[in-house]
């Protein structure tokens, strides 16, 4: 059984791309602070993890819709 999200105009969309977008975005976002020397478990890394996850889900939604 494939999880789906129902739109108001009776289209179906798989949740897979949004999961992948969130995973990739959060992974890349958590690596950004290491560019300026912050640790992998710093507060900046956690903040960019959340921001990257949200942006990844948003981008995956926009590309797959």
N, CA, C and O atoms as a Tripos MOL2 file, in Angstrom:
@<TRIPOS>MOLECULE
protein
  260   259    65     0     0
PROTEIN
NO_CHARGES

@<TRIPOS>ATOM
      1 N           0.8390   -1.1620    0.0000 N.3       1 UNK1
      2 CA          0.0000    0.0000    0.0000 C.3       1 UNK1
      3 C           0.8950    1.2400    0.0000 C.2       1 UNK1
      4 O           1.7970    1.3480    0.8300 O.2       1 UNK1
      5 N           0.6580    2.1620   -0.9110 N.am      2 UNK2
      6 CA          1.4430    3.3730   -1.0370 C.3       2 UNK2
      7 C           0.7310    4.5230   -0.3470 C.2       2 UNK2
      8 O          -0.4420    4.7740   -0.6260 O.2       2 UNK2
      9 N           1.4220    5.2360    0.5600 N.am      3 UNK3
     10 CA          0.7800    6.3880    1.2020 C.3       3 UNK3
     11 C           0.6050    7.5130    0.1900 C.2       3 UNK3
     12 O           1.5250    7.8190   -0.5700 O.2       3 UNK3
     13 N          -0.5500    8.1160    0.1790 N.am      4 UNK4
     14 CA         -0.8290    9.1970   -0.7560 C.3       4 UNK4
     15 C          -1.4720   10.3640   -0.0200 C.2       4 UNK4
     16 O          -2.0100   10.2150    1.0770 O.2       4 UNK4
     17 N          -1.4000   11.5150   -0.6480 N.am      5 UNK5
     18 CA         -2.0360   12.7210   -0.1380 C.3       5 UNK5
     19 C          -3.0860   13.1280   -1.1550 C.2       5 UNK5
     20 O          -2.8060   13.1590   -2.3530 O.2       5 UNK5
     21 N          -4.2780   13.4370   -0.7000 N.am      6 UNK6
     22 CA         -5.3520   13.8190   -1.6080 C.3       6 UNK6
     23 C          -5.3860   15.3300   -1.7730 C.2       6 UNK6
     24 O          -5.3440   16.0760   -0.7940 O.2       6 UNK6
     25 N          -5.4610   15.7700   -3.0140 N.am      7 UNK7
     26 CA         -5.6420   17.1820   -3.3200 C.3       7 UNK7
     27 C          -7.1270   17.4730   -3.4530 C.2       7 UNK7
     28 O          -7.9470   16.5600   -3.5420 O.2       7 UNK7
     29 N          -7.4600   18.7510   -3.4640 N.am      8 UNK8
     30 CA         -8.8620   19.1260   -3.6000 C.3       8 UNK8
     31 C          -9.3810   18.8960   -5.0110 C.2       8 UNK8
     32 O         -10.5890   18.7610   -5.2050 O.2       8 UNK8
     33 N          -8.4910   18.8490   -6.0040 N.am      9 UNK9
     34 CA         -8.9410   18.6360   -7.3740 C.3       9 UNK9
     35 C          -8.8170   17.1690   -7.8000 C.2       9 UNK9
     36 O          -8.6510   16.8780   -8.9850 O.2       9 UNK9
     37 N          -8.8980   16.2540   -6.8410 N.am     10 UNK10
     38 CA         -8.9310   14.8070   -7.0500 C.3      10 UNK10
     39 C          -7.6640   14.2420   -7.6770 C.2      10 UNK10
     40 O          -7.7230   13.2010   -8.3300 O.2      10 UNK10
     41 N          -6.5210   14.8970   -7.4990 N.am     11 UNK11
     42 CA         -5.2530   14.3340   -7.9260 C.3      11 UNK11
     43 C          -4.6090   13.6400   -6.7340 C.2      11 UNK11
     44 O          -4.8740   13.9930   -5.5840 O.2      11 UNK11
     45 N          -3.7690   12.6580   -7.0100 N.am     12 UNK12
     46 CA         -3.0520   11.9520   -5.9520 C.3      12 UNK12
     47 C          -1.5620   12.2480   -6.0820 C.2      12 UNK12
     48 O          -1.0340   12.3670   -7.1880 O.2      12 UNK12
     49 N          -0.9000   12.3640   -4.9490 N.am     13 UNK13
     50 CA          0.5320   12.6100   -4.9460 C.3      13 UNK13
     51 C           1.1820   11.6740   -3.9360 C.2      13 UNK13
     52 O           0.6750   11.5010   -2.8280 O.2      13 UNK13
     53 N           2.2820   11.0830   -4.3120 N.am     14 UNK14
     54 CA          3.0100   10.2050   -3.4120 C.3      14 UNK14
     55 C           3.7660   11.0360   -2.3830 C.2      14 UNK14
     56 O           4.2310   12.1330   -2.6930 O.2      14 UNK14
     57 N           3.8910   10.5270   -1.1680 N.am     15 UNK15
     58 CA          4.6220   11.2290   -0.1160 C.3      15 UNK15
     59 C           6.1240   11.0210   -0.2360 C.2      15 UNK15
     60 O           6.8970   11.7220    0.4180 O.2      15 UNK15
     61 N           6.5480   10.0730   -1.0590 N.am     16 UNK16
     62 CA          7.9630    9.7490   -1.1870 C.3      16 UNK16
     63 C           8.8570   10.9170   -1.5370 C.2      16 UNK16
     64 O           9.8780   11.1120   -0.8780 O.2      16 UNK16
     65 N           8.5140   11.7130   -2.5600 N.am     17 UNK17
     66 CA          9.3990   12.8440   -2.8900 C.3      17 UNK17
     67 C           9.5420   13.8580   -1.7670 C.2      17 UNK17
     68 O          10.6150   14.4370   -1.5990 O.2      17 UNK17
     69 N           8.4940   14.0830   -1.0010 N.am     18 UNK18
     70 CA          8.6120   15.0420    0.1020 C.3      18 UNK18
     71 C           9.4730   14.4790    1.2240 C.2      18 UNK18
     72 O          10.2000   15.2280    1.8780 O.2      18 UNK18
     73 N           9.4030   13.1730    1.4560 N.am     19 UNK19
     74 CA         10.2780   12.5500    2.4550 C.3      19 UNK19
     75 C          11.7440   12.6690    2.0380 C.2      19 UNK19
     76 O          12.6040   13.0110    2.8490 O.2      19 UNK19
     77 N          12.0130   12.3830    0.7720 N.am     20 UNK20
     78 CA         13.3810   12.4610    0.2690 C.3      20 UNK20
     79 C          13.8760   13.9050    0.3040 C.2      20 UNK20
     80 O          15.0230   14.1620    0.6690 O.2      20 UNK20
     81 N          13.0130   14.8450   -0.0750 N.am     21 UNK21
     82 CA         13.3960   16.2570   -0.0220 C.3      21 UNK21
     83 C          13.7250   16.7030    1.3830 C.2      21 UNK21
     84 O          14.6970   17.4300    1.5870 O.2      21 UNK21
     85 N          12.9380   16.2840    2.3570 N.am     22 UNK22
     86 CA         13.2210   16.6270    3.7420 C.3      22 UNK22
     87 C          14.5020   16.0040    4.2410 C.2      22 UNK22
     88 O          15.2600   16.6400    4.9740 O.2      22 UNK22
     89 N          14.7520   14.7710    3.8550 N.am     23 UNK23
     90 CA         15.9670   14.0800    4.2770 C.3      23 UNK23
     91 C          17.2100   14.7340    3.6850 C.2      23 UNK23
     92 O          18.1700   15.0180    4.4020 O.2      23 UNK23
     93 N          17.1890   14.9700    2.3880 N.am     24 UNK24
     94 CA         18.3500   15.5760    1.7240 C.3      24 UNK24
     95 C          18.5510   17.0130    2.2010 C.2      24 UNK24
     96 O          19.6800   17.4290    2.4650 O.2      24 UNK24
     97 N          17.4620   17.7690    2.3120 N.am     25 UNK25
     98 CA         17.5770   19.1500    2.7700 C.3      25 UNK25
     99 C          18.1100   19.2550    4.1780 C.2      25 UNK25
    100 O          18.9500   20.1100    4.4600 O.2      25 UNK25
    101 N          17.6400   18.4050    5.0640 N.am     26 UNK26
    102 CA         18.1250   18.4620    6.4440 C.3      26 UNK26
    103 C          19.5780   18.0030    6.5420 C.2      26 UNK26
    104 O          20.3440   18.5410    7.3420 O.2      26 UNK26
    105 N          19.9570   17.0250    5.7430 N.am     27 UNK27
    106 CA         21.3480   16.5750    5.7420 C.3      27 UNK27
    107 C          22.2790   17.6770    5.2510 C.2      27 UNK27
    108 O          23.2960   17.9690    5.8800 O.2      27 UNK27
    109 N          21.9230   18.2870    4.1220 N.am     28 UNK28
    110 CA         22.7680   19.3520    3.5830 C.3      28 UNK28
    111 C          22.7550   20.5800    4.4870 C.2      28 UNK28
    112 O          23.7770   21.2470    4.6480 O.2      28 UNK28
    113 N          21.6110   20.8760    5.0690 N.am     29 UNK29
    114 CA         21.5360   22.0130    5.9780 C.3      29 UNK29
    115 C          22.4010   21.8390    7.2030 C.2      29 UNK29
    116 O          22.9860   22.8050    7.6930 O.2      29 UNK29
    117 N          22.4920   20.6290    7.7030 N.am     30 UNK30
    118 CA         23.3170   20.4060    8.8950 C.3      30 UNK30
    119 C          24.8130   20.4680    8.5790 C.2      30 UNK30
    120 O          25.6300   20.6390    9.4830 O.2      30 UNK30
    121 N          25.1690   20.3330    7.3190 N.am     31 UNK31
    122 CA         26.5840   20.4260    6.9350 C.3      31 UNK31
    123 C          27.0420   21.8620    6.6970 C.2      31 UNK31
    124 O          28.2430   22.1280    6.7070 O.2      31 UNK31
    125 N          26.1250   22.7780    6.4860 N.am     32 UNK32
    126 CA         26.4770   24.1700    6.1760 C.3      32 UNK32
    127 C          27.3460   24.8070    7.2600 C.2      32 UNK32
    128 O          28.3320   25.4540    6.9090 O.2      32 UNK32
    129 N          27.0440   24.6670    8.5600 N.am     33 UNK33
    130 CA         27.8890   25.3240    9.5780 C.3      33 UNK33
    131 C          29.3230   24.8030    9.6210 C.2      33 UNK33
    132 O          30.2040   25.4920   10.1340 O.2      33 UNK33
    133 N          29.5760   23.6170    9.1030 N.am     34 UNK34
    134 CA         30.9480   23.1170    9.1110 C.3      34 UNK34
    135 C          31.8270   23.8940    8.1400 C.2      34 UNK34
    136 O          33.0530   23.8110    8.2160 O.2      34 UNK34
    137 N          31.2150   24.6530    7.2250 N.am     35 UNK35
    138 CA         31.9970   25.4760    6.3040 C.3      35 UNK35
    139 C          32.7710   26.5460    7.0730 C.2      35 UNK35
    140 O          33.9160   26.8420    6.7330 O.2      35 UNK35
    141 N          32.1590   27.1260    8.1010 N.am     36 UNK36
    142 CA         32.8540   28.1490    8.8850 C.3      36 UNK36
    143 C          33.4110   27.6020   10.1920 C.2      36 UNK36
    144 O          33.7790   28.3820   11.0710 O.2      36 UNK36
    145 N          33.4810   26.2960   10.3430 N.am     37 UNK37
    146 CA         34.1740   25.6960   11.4700 C.3      37 UNK37
    147 C          33.3200   25.3500   12.6740 C.2      37 UNK37
    148 O          33.8630   24.9610   13.7080 O.2      37 UNK37
    149 N          32.0140   25.4750   12.5800 N.am     38 UNK38
    150 CA         31.1460   25.0840   13.6940 C.3      38 UNK38
    151 C          31.0670   23.5620   13.7480 C.2      38 UNK38
    152 O          31.2400   22.8930   12.7290 O.2      38 UNK38
    153 N          30.8090   23.0210   14.9170 N.am     39 UNK39
    154 CA         30.7370   21.5780   15.0910 C.3      39 UNK39
    155 C          29.4750   20.9780   14.4840 C.2      39 UNK39
    156 O          28.4990   21.6800   14.2190 O.2      39 UNK39
    157 N          29.5160   19.6770   14.2720 N.am     40 UNK40
    158 CA         28.3730   18.9820   13.6810 C.3      40 UNK40
    159 C          27.1760   18.9130   14.6190 C.2      40 UNK40
    160 O          26.0470   18.7440   14.1580 O.2      40 UNK40
    161 N          27.3950   19.0380   15.9220 N.am     41 UNK41
    162 CA         26.3010   19.0220   16.8790 C.3      41 UNK41
    163 C          26.1110   20.3730   17.5590 C.2      41 UNK41
    164 O          25.6170   20.4420   18.6850 O.2      41 UNK41
    165 N          26.5020   21.4390   16.8800 N.am     42 UNK42
    166 CA         26.3300   22.7750   17.4390 C.3      42 UNK42
    167 C          24.8840   23.2380   17.2560 C.2      42 UNK42
    168 O          24.1090   22.6110   16.5330 O.2      42 UNK42
    169 N          24.5390   24.3170   17.9040 N.am     43 UNK43
    170 CA         23.1920   24.8770   17.7610 C.3      43 UNK43
    171 C          22.9490   25.3630   16.3350 C.2      43 UNK43
    172 O          21.8320   25.2700   15.8260 O.2      43 UNK43
    173 N          24.0010   25.8840   15.6860 N.am     44 UNK44
    174 CA         23.8500   26.3150   14.3010 C.3      44 UNK44
    175 C          23.5400   25.1430   13.3970 C.2      44 UNK44
    176 O          22.7320   25.2600   12.4750 O.2      44 UNK44
    177 N          24.1760   24.0170   13.6540 N.am     45 UNK45
    178 CA         23.9160   22.8240   12.8490 C.3      45 UNK45
    179 C          22.4770   22.3530   13.0170 C.2      45 UNK45
    180 O          21.8350   21.9620   12.0430 O.2      45 UNK45
    181 N          21.9750   22.3880   14.2280 N.am     46 UNK46
    182 CA         20.5860   21.9910   14.4700 C.3      46 UNK46
    183 C          19.6090   22.9730   13.8300 C.2      46 UNK46
    184 O          18.5730   22.5680   13.3020 O.2      46 UNK46
    185 N          19.9390   24.2650   13.8770 N.am     47 UNK47
    186 CA         19.0710   25.2610   13.2600 C.3      47 UNK47
    187 C          19.0340   25.0930   11.7430 C.2      47 UNK47
    188 O          17.9610   25.1320   11.1390 O.2      47 UNK47
    189 N          20.2050   24.9060   11.1240 N.am     48 UNK48
    190 CA         20.2380   24.7110    9.6830 C.3      48 UNK48
    191 C          19.6490   23.3630    9.2780 C.2      48 UNK48
    192 O          19.1460   23.2230    8.1630 O.2      48 UNK48
    193 N          19.7030   22.3700   10.1640 N.am     49 UNK49
    194 CA         19.0370   21.0900    9.9310 C.3      49 UNK49
    195 C          17.5370   21.3080    9.7440 C.2      49 UNK49
    196 O          16.9380   20.7840    8.8040 O.2      49 UNK49
    197 N          16.9390   22.0820   10.6410 N.am     50 UNK50
    198 CA         15.5000   22.3540   10.5530 C.3      50 UNK50
    199 C          15.1630   23.1950    9.3320 C.2      50 UNK50
    200 O          14.1970   22.9080    8.6250 O.2      50 UNK50
    201 N          15.9520   24.2290    9.0810 N.am     51 UNK51
    202 CA         15.7020   25.0880    7.9230 C.3      51 UNK51
    203 C          15.8580   24.3030    6.6250 C.2      51 UNK51
    204 O          15.0370   24.4300    5.7160 O.2      51 UNK51
    205 N          16.9020   23.5010    6.5370 N.am     52 UNK52
    206 CA         17.1170   22.6900    5.3340 C.3      52 UNK52
    207 C          16.0230   21.6670    5.1190 C.2      52 UNK52
    208 O          15.6380   21.4010    3.9810 O.2      52 UNK52
    209 N          15.5130   21.0900    6.1990 N.am     53 UNK53
    210 CA         14.4160   20.1330    6.0730 C.3      53 UNK53
    211 C          13.1500   20.7690    5.5470 C.2      53 UNK53
    212 O          12.4770   20.2140    4.6790 O.2      53 UNK53
    213 N          12.8260   21.9440    6.0790 N.am     54 UNK54
    214 CA         11.6290   22.6480    5.6140 C.3      54 UNK54
    215 C          11.7820   23.0560    4.1530 C.2      54 UNK54
    216 O          10.8580   22.8820    3.3590 O.2      54 UNK54
    217 N          12.9430   23.5960    3.7980 N.am     55 UNK55
    218 CA         13.1610   23.9910    2.4040 C.3      55 UNK55
    219 C          13.1750   22.7830    1.4660 C.2      55 UNK55
    220 O          12.6980   22.8720    0.3350 O.2      55 UNK55
    221 N          13.7140   21.6650    1.9260 N.am     56 UNK56
    222 CA         13.7190   20.4540    1.1060 C.3      56 UNK56
    223 C          12.3200   19.9240    0.8530 C.2      56 UNK56
    224 O          12.0080   19.5050   -0.2610 O.2      56 UNK56
    225 N          11.4770   19.9380    1.8710 N.am     57 UNK57
    226 CA         10.0900   19.4970    1.6930 C.3      57 UNK57
    227 C           9.3510   20.4510    0.7670 C.2      57 UNK57
    228 O           8.5970   20.0140   -0.1020 O.2      57 UNK57
    229 N           9.5620   21.7450    0.9460 N.am     58 UNK58
    230 CA          8.9010   22.7320    0.0980 C.3      58 UNK58
    231 C           9.3330   22.5730   -1.3580 C.2      58 UNK58
    232 O           8.4920   22.5940   -2.2570 O.2      58 UNK58
    233 N          10.6340   22.4150   -1.5980 N.am     59 UNK59
    234 CA         11.1220   22.2660   -2.9540 C.3      59 UNK59
    235 C          10.6320   20.9770   -3.6040 C.2      59 UNK59
    236 O          10.2650   20.9790   -4.7790 O.2      59 UNK59
    237 N          10.6230   19.8900   -2.8610 N.am     60 UNK60
    238 CA         10.1330   18.6280   -3.4060 C.3      60 UNK60
    239 C           8.6450   18.7210   -3.7280 C.2      60 UNK60
    240 O           8.1910   18.1810   -4.7370 O.2      60 UNK60
    241 N           7.8940   19.3970   -2.8820 N.am     61 UNK61
    242 CA          6.4600   19.5880   -3.1400 C.3      61 UNK61
    243 C           6.2430   20.4130   -4.3980 C.2      61 UNK61
    244 O           5.3920   20.0840   -5.2250 O.2      61 UNK61
    245 N           7.0170   21.4910   -4.5420 N.am     62 UNK62
    246 CA          6.8600   22.3530   -5.7170 C.3      62 UNK62
    247 C           7.2580   21.6240   -7.0010 C.2      62 UNK62
    248 O           6.6240   21.8150   -8.0390 O.2      62 UNK62
    249 N           8.2940   20.7960   -6.9450 N.am     63 UNK63
    250 CA          8.7420   20.0920   -8.1420 C.3      63 UNK63
    251 C           7.8330   18.9450   -8.5340 C.2      63 UNK63
    252 O           7.7200   18.6230   -9.7160 O.2      63 UNK63
    253 N           7.1860   18.3260   -7.5640 N.am     64 UNK64
    254 CA          6.3550   17.1670   -7.8730 C.3      64 UNK64
    255 C           4.8870   17.5210   -8.0820 C.2      64 UNK64
    256 O           4.1110   16.6770   -8.5290 O.2      64 UNK64
    257 N           4.4950   18.7450   -7.7680 N.am     65 UNK65
    258 CA          3.0840   19.1340   -7.9310 C.3      65 UNK65
    259 C           2.7680   19.5820   -9.3390 C.2      65 UNK65
    260 O           1.6270   19.9390   -9.6310 O.2      65 UNK65
@<TRIPOS>BOND
     1     1     2 1
     2     2     3 1
     3     3     4 2
     4     3     5 am
     5     5     6 1
     6     6     7 1
     7     7     8 2
     8     7     9 am
     9     9    10 1
    10    10    11 1
    11    11    12 2
    12    11    13 am
    13    13    14 1
    14    14    15 1
    15    15    16 2
    16    15    17 am
    17    17    18 1
    18    18    19 1
    19    19    20 2
    20    19    21 am
    21    21    22 1
    22    22    23 1
    23    23    24 2
    24    23    25 am
    25    25    26 1
    26    26    27 1
    27    27    28 2
    28    27    29 am
    29    29    30 1
    30    30    31 1
    31    31    32 2
    32    31    33 am
    33    33    34 1
    34    34    35 1
    35    35    36 2
    36    35    37 am
    37    37    38 1
    38    38    39 1
    39    39    40 2
    40    39    41 am
    41    41    42 1
    42    42    43 1
    43    43    44 2
    44    43    45 am
    45    45    46 1
    46    46    47 1
    47    47    48 2
    48    47    49 am
    49    49    50 1
    50    50    51 1
    51    51    52 2
    52    51    53 am
    53    53    54 1
    54    54    55 1
    55    55    56 2
    56    55    57 am
    57    57    58 1
    58    58    59 1
    59    59    60 2
    60    59    61 am
    61    61    62 1
    62    62    63 1
    63    63    64 2
    64    63    65 am
    65    65    66 1
    66    66    67 1
    67    67    68 2
    68    67    69 am
    69    69    70 1
    70    70    71 1
    71    71    72 2
    72    71    73 am
    73    73    74 1
    74    74    75 1
    75    75    76 2
    76    75    77 am
    77    77    78 1
    78    78    79 1
    79    79    80 2
    80    79    81 am
    81    81    82 1
    82    82    83 1
    83    83    84 2
    84    83    85 am
    85    85    86 1
    86    86    87 1
    87    87    88 2
    88    87    89 am
    89    89    90 1
    90    90    91 1
    91    91    92 2
    92    91    93 am
    93    93    94 1
    94    94    95 1
    95    95    96 2
    96    95    97 am
    97    97    98 1
    98    98    99 1
    99    99   100 2
   100    99   101 am
   101   101   102 1
   102   102   103 1
   103   103   104 2
   104   103   105 am
   105   105   106 1
   106   106   107 1
   107   107   108 2
   108   107   109 am
   109   109   110 1
   110   110   111 1
   111   111   112 2
   112   111   113 am
   113   113   114 1
   114   114   115 1
   115   115   116 2
   116   115   117 am
   117   117   118 1
   118   118   119 1
   119   119   120 2
   120   119   121 am
   121   121   122 1
   122   122   123 1
   123   123   124 2
   124   123   125 am
   125   125   126 1
   126   126   127 1
   127   127   128 2
   128   127   129 am
   129   129   130 1
   130   130   131 1
   131   131   132 2
   132   131   133 am
   133   133   134 1
   134   134   135 1
   135   135   136 2
   136   135   137 am
   137   137   138 1
   138   138   139 1
   139   139   140 2
   140   139   141 am
   141   141   142 1
   142   142   143 1
   143   143   144 2
   144   143   145 am
   145   145   146 1
   146   146   147 1
   147   147   148 2
   148   147   149 am
   149   149   150 1
   150   150   151 1
   151   151   152 2
   152   151   153 am
   153   153   154 1
   154   154   155 1
   155   155   156 2
   156   155   157 am
   157   157   158 1
   158   158   159 1
   159   159   160 2
   160   159   161 am
   161   161   162 1
   162   162   163 1
   163   163   164 2
   164   163   165 am
   165   165   166 1
   166   166   167 1
   167   167   168 2
   168   167   169 am
   169   169   170 1
   170   170   171 1
   171   171   172 2
   172   171   173 am
   173   173   174 1
   174   174   175 1
   175   175   176 2
   176   175   177 am
   177   177   178 1
   178   178   179 1
   179   179   180 2
   180   179   181 am
   181   181   182 1
   182   182   183 1
   183   183   184 2
   184   183   185 am
   185   185   186 1
   186   186   187 1
   187   187   188 2
   188   187   189 am
   189   189   190 1
   190   190   191 1
   191   191   192 2
   192   191   193 am
   193   193   194 1
   194   194   195 1
   195   195   196 2
   196   195   197 am
   197   197   198 1
   198   198   199 1
   199   199   200 2
   200   199   201 am
   201   201   202 1
   202   202   203 1
   203   203   204 2
   204   203   205 am
   205   205   206 1
   206   206   207 1
   207   207   208 2
   208   207   209 am
   209   209   210 1
   210   210   211 1
   211   211   212 2
   212   211   213 am
   213   213   214 1
   214   214   215 1
   215   215   216 2
   216   215   217 am
   217   217   218 1
   218   218   219 1
   219   219   220 2
   220   219   221 am
   221   221   222 1
   222   222   223 1
   223   223   224 2
   224   223   225 am
   225   225   226 1
   226   226   227 1
   227   227   228 2
   228   227   229 am
   229   229   230 1
   230   230   231 1
   231   231   232 2
   232   231   233 am
   233   233   234 1
   234   234   235 1
   235   235   236 2
   236   235   237 am
   237   237   238 1
   238   238   239 1
   239   239   240 2
   240   239   241 am
   241   241   242 1
   242   242   243 1
   243   243   244 2
   244   243   245 am
   245   245   246 1
   246   246   247 1
   247   247   248 2
   248   247   249 am
   249   249   250 1
   250   250   251 1
   251   251   252 2
   252   251   253 am
   253   253   254 1
   254   254   255 1
   255   255   256 2
   256   255   257 am
   257   257   258 1
   258   258   259 1
   259   259   260 2
@<TRIPOS>SUBSTRUCTURE
     1 UNK1         2 RESIDUE 1 A UNK
     2 UNK2         6 RESIDUE 1 A UNK
     3 UNK3        10 RESIDUE 1 A UNK
     4 UNK4        14 RESIDUE 1 A UNK
     5 UNK5        18 RESIDUE 1 A UNK
     6 UNK6        22 RESIDUE 1 A UNK
     7 UNK7        26 RESIDUE 1 A UNK
     8 UNK8        30 RESIDUE 1 A UNK
     9 UNK9        34 RESIDUE 1 A UNK
    10 UNK10       38 RESIDUE 1 A UNK
    11 UNK11       42 RESIDUE 1 A UNK
    12 UNK12       46 RESIDUE 1 A UNK
    13 UNK13       50 RESIDUE 1 A UNK
    14 UNK14       54 RESIDUE 1 A UNK
    15 UNK15       58 RESIDUE 1 A UNK
    16 UNK16       62 RESIDUE 1 A UNK
    17 UNK17       66 RESIDUE 1 A UNK
    18 UNK18       70 RESIDUE 1 A UNK
    19 UNK19       74 RESIDUE 1 A UNK
    20 UNK20       78 RESIDUE 1 A UNK
    21 UNK21       82 RESIDUE 1 A UNK
    22 UNK22       86 RESIDUE 1 A UNK
    23 UNK23       90 RESIDUE 1 A UNK
    24 UNK24       94 RESIDUE 1 A UNK
    25 UNK25       98 RESIDUE 1 A UNK
    26 UNK26      102 RESIDUE 1 A UNK
    27 UNK27      106 RESIDUE 1 A UNK
    28 UNK28      110 RESIDUE 1 A UNK
    29 UNK29      114 RESIDUE 1 A UNK
    30 UNK30      118 RESIDUE 1 A UNK
    31 UNK31      122 RESIDUE 1 A UNK
    32 UNK32      126 RESIDUE 1 A UNK
    33 UNK33      130 RESIDUE 1 A UNK
    34 UNK34      134 RESIDUE 1 A UNK
    35 UNK35      138 RESIDUE 1 A UNK
    36 UNK36      142 RESIDUE 1 A UNK
    37 UNK37      146 RESIDUE 1 A UNK
    38 UNK38      150 RESIDUE 1 A UNK
    39 UNK39      154 RESIDUE 1 A UNK
    40 UNK40      158 RESIDUE 1 A UNK
    41 UNK41      162 RESIDUE 1 A UNK
    42 UNK42      166 RESIDUE 1 A UNK
    43 UNK43      170 RESIDUE 1 A UNK
    44 UNK44      174 RESIDUE 1 A UNK
    45 UNK45      178 RESIDUE 1 A UNK
    46 UNK46      182 RESIDUE 1 A UNK
    47 UNK47      186 RESIDUE 1 A UNK
    48 UNK48      190 RESIDUE 1 A UNK
    49 UNK49      194 RESIDUE 1 A UNK
    50 UNK50      198 RESIDUE 1 A UNK
    51 UNK51      202 RESIDUE 1 A UNK
    52 UNK52      206 RESIDUE 1 A UNK
    53 UNK53      210 RESIDUE 1 A UNK
    54 UNK54      214 RESIDUE 1 A UNK
    55 UNK55      218 RESIDUE 1 A UNK
    56 UNK56      222 RESIDUE 1 A UNK
    57 UNK57      226 RESIDUE 1 A UNK
    58 UNK58      230 RESIDUE 1 A UNK
    59 UNK59      234 RESIDUE 1 A UNK
    60 UNK60      238 RESIDUE 1 A UNK
    61 UNK61      242 RESIDUE 1 A UNK
    62 UNK62      246 RESIDUE 1 A UNK
    63 UNK63      250 RESIDUE 1 A UNK
    64 UNK64      254 RESIDUE 1 A UNK
    65 UNK65      258 RESIDUE 1 A UNK
